[in-house]
Amino acid sequence: MRRLFPSNPPGPSGPSVPSSTAAAPAPAPEWSVEEIAEEYAYPPVGEGADEAAWWLRGNMVASLDGAIHHGGRSQPLSSKADMWIFGVLRALADVVVVGAQTVRQEGYRPAKRRRGFADRRAALGQAPVPAIAVVSAGLELDFSLPLFTEPVVPTLLLTGRGAPAERVARAREAGVEVVFAGEGAGVDPARVPGVLAGRGLRRQLTEGGPTLLGEFADAGVLDELCLSIAPRIVAGSAPRIMNGPVLPDPDEYTLEGVLEEDGFLFTRYRRSRTVAE
Ligand SMILES: NC(=O)c1ccc[n+]([C@@H]2O[C@H](COP(=O)([O-])OP(=O)(O)OC[C@H]3O[C@@H](n4cnc5c(N)ncnc54)[C@H](OP(=O)(O)O)[C@@H]3O)[C@@H](O)[C@H]2O)c1
């Protein structure tokens, strides 16, 4: 893994590239778990004066031509390094927020304990793994799946107060914790981060999909976007990483970092402002 940007980062930097006098490029250095965790560390969150109440980060992978799946799955666009960063981002989060369609299509399973993160999580007062929070209005989910029956930390179901009562009851009977974040059938995306933060889940990661991510962007609550760009082209009509309402004005994001491995670019952008502001 190579860091492409910033080239001279302040503070803790990634592994130093071995110097080479030969014409051949130096080999890409290996990153330790600590270094990559430092690279992607959340800003301070909490109730302190200098702290944000929460931080919502998105993580998505897209092909060179902007597709977010091939054959309905994101796996064909991913790589070993992409999956590693995916795992690290989970290991840093308090909660992973995901749309129900991604859960159904990708066969979501409970978050796993990641080697090397136990002490770091304990020191920050985090549970051993992030909770998965599934966002759904229809609640057409199979509550007998391991995601709901075998998680290390109970899986949450985020929905609206107008969701079908019998399905809310079915979820609860299956032991799933139902959390309301909206007065209609679905959640109000603007309320989701605050509702989760109210439960102590402040370091938030959303893995999409594009419908949910677009709603978070539209609601103005997406603080950061980690976008992996895969050196692959799939053509076709797969959606982009956000699929939904058009923002009244473009939102501007500032580049915070770019890593590279095997032609994949691992970019990280922080929301700065609306261009019209
Ligand atoms: N490349 C990547 O990084 C990546 C990441 C994630 C997903 N994907 C791909 O994205 C595709 C799925 O995309 P998608 O846009 O259909 O999925 P999605 O955003 O994961 O899920 C949409 C579903 O989420 C629920 N939902 C969204 N907004 C809601 C709200 N405000 N209130 C309540 N429920 C809400 C609804 O579930 P109900 O229908 O249950 O009401 C809705 O049908 C899959 O092919 C997957 O592989 C790719």
Ligand as a Chemical Component Dictionary entry (heavy atoms), coordinates in Angstrom:
data_LIG
# 
_chem_comp.id                   LIG 
_chem_comp.type                 NON-POLYMER 
_chem_comp.pdbx_formal_charge   0 
_chem_comp.three_letter_code    LIG 
# 
loop_
_chem_comp_atom.comp_id 
_chem_comp_atom.atom_id 
_chem_comp_atom.alt_atom_id 
_chem_comp_atom.type_symbol 
_chem_comp_atom.charge 
_chem_comp_atom.model_Cartn_x 
_chem_comp_atom.model_Cartn_y 
_chem_comp_atom.model_Cartn_z 
_chem_comp_atom.pdbx_ordinal 
LIG N1  N1  N 0  -20.249 -0.828 -4.190 1  
LIG C1  C1  C 0  -20.580 -0.643 -2.948 2  
LIG O1  O1  O 0  -19.772 -0.144 -2.155 3  
LIG C2  C2  C 0  -21.946 -1.042 -2.475 4  
LIG C3  C3  C 0  -22.290 -0.820 -1.138 5  
LIG C4  C4  C 0  -23.577 -1.179 -0.724 6  
LIG C5  C5  C 0  -24.473 -1.725 -1.631 7  
LIG N2  N2  N 1  -24.083 -1.931 -2.896 8  
LIG C6  C6  C 0  -25.043 -2.508 -3.871 9  
LIG O2  O2  O 0  -26.185 -1.687 -3.884 10 
LIG C7  C7  C 0  -27.290 -2.475 -4.296 11 
LIG C8  C8  C 0  -28.482 -2.137 -3.423 12 
LIG O3  O3  O 0  -28.750 -0.778 -3.593 13 
LIG P1  P1  P 0  -30.062 -0.062 -3.016 14 
LIG O4  O4  O 0  -29.905 1.392  -3.267 15 
LIG O5  O5  O -1 -31.252 -0.778 -3.502 16 
LIG O6  O6  O 0  -29.906 -0.428 -1.505 17 
LIG P2  P2  P 0  -29.913 0.207  -0.044 18 
LIG O7  O7  O 0  -29.747 1.673  -0.028 19 
LIG O8  O8  O 0  -28.963 -0.631 0.732  20 
LIG O9  O9  O 0  -31.337 -0.221 0.468  21 
LIG C9  C9  C 0  -32.524 0.395  0.083  22 
LIG C10 C10 C 0  -33.531 -0.044 1.109  23 
LIG O10 O10 O 0  -33.184 0.530  2.369  24 
LIG C11 C11 C 0  -34.352 0.885  3.061  25 
LIG N3  N3  N 0  -34.390 2.331  3.185  26 
LIG C12 C12 C 0  -33.707 3.277  2.495  27 
LIG N4  N4  N 0  -34.034 4.500  2.937  28 
LIG C13 C13 C 0  -34.928 4.326  3.929  29 
LIG C14 C14 C 0  -35.624 5.185  4.807  30 
LIG N5  N5  N 0  -35.503 6.516  4.750  31 
LIG N6  N6  N 0  -36.451 4.633  5.715  32 
LIG C15 C15 C 0  -36.584 3.304  5.818  33 
LIG N7  N7  N 0  -35.975 2.437  5.016  34 
LIG C16 C16 C 0  -35.150 2.944  4.095  35 
LIG C17 C17 C 0  -35.527 0.363  2.253  36 
LIG O11 O11 O 0  -35.703 -0.957 2.723  37 
LIG P3  P3  P 0  -37.116 -1.757 2.712  38 
LIG O12 O12 O 0  -37.306 -2.101 1.262  39 
LIG O13 O13 O 0  -36.865 -2.951 3.571  40 
LIG O14 O14 O 0  -38.157 -0.841 3.236  41 
LIG C18 C18 C 0  -34.957 0.389  0.847  42 
LIG O15 O15 O 0  -35.614 -0.498 -0.032 43 
LIG C19 C19 C 0  -26.859 -3.920 -4.186 44 
LIG O16 O16 O 0  -26.652 -4.417 -5.498 45 
LIG C20 C20 C 0  -25.533 -3.862 -3.471 46 
LIG O17 O17 O 0  -24.660 -4.844 -3.905 47 
LIG C21 C21 C 0  -22.850 -1.599 -3.352 48 
# 
loop_
_chem_comp_bond.comp_id 
_chem_comp_bond.atom_id_1 
_chem_comp_bond.atom_id_2 
_chem_comp_bond.value_order 
_chem_comp_bond.pdbx_ordinal 
LIG N1  C1  SING 1  
LIG C1  O1  DOUB 2  
LIG C1  C2  SING 3  
LIG C2  C3  SING 4  
LIG C2  C21 DOUB 5  
LIG C3  C4  DOUB 6  
LIG C4  C5  SING 7  
LIG C5  N2  DOUB 8  
LIG N2  C6  SING 9  
LIG N2  C21 SING 10 
LIG C6  O2  SING 11 
LIG C6  C20 SING 12 
LIG O2  C7  SING 13 
LIG C7  C8  SING 14 
LIG C7  C19 SING 15 
LIG C8  O3  SING 16 
LIG O3  P1  SING 17 
LIG P1  O4  DOUB 18 
LIG P1  O5  SING 19 
LIG P1  O6  SING 20 
LIG O6  P2  SING 21 
LIG P2  O7  DOUB 22 
LIG P2  O8  SING 23 
LIG P2  O9  SING 24 
LIG O9  C9  SING 25 
LIG C9  C10 SING 26 
LIG C10 O10 SING 27 
LIG C10 C18 SING 28 
LIG O10 C11 SING 29 
LIG C11 N3  SING 30 
LIG C11 C17 SING 31 
LIG N3  C12 SING 32 
LIG N3  C16 SING 33 
LIG C12 N4  DOUB 34 
LIG N4  C13 SING 35 
LIG C13 C14 SING 36 
LIG C13 C16 DOUB 37 
LIG C14 N5  SING 38 
LIG C14 N6  DOUB 39 
LIG N6  C15 SING 40 
LIG C15 N7  DOUB 41 
LIG N7  C16 SING 42 
LIG C17 O11 SING 43 
LIG C17 C18 SING 44 
LIG O11 P3  SING 45 
LIG P3  O12 DOUB 46 
LIG P3  O13 SING 47 
LIG P3  O14 SING 48 
LIG C18 O15 SING 49 
LIG C19 O16 SING 50 
LIG C19 C20 SING 51 
LIG C20 O17 SING 52 
# 
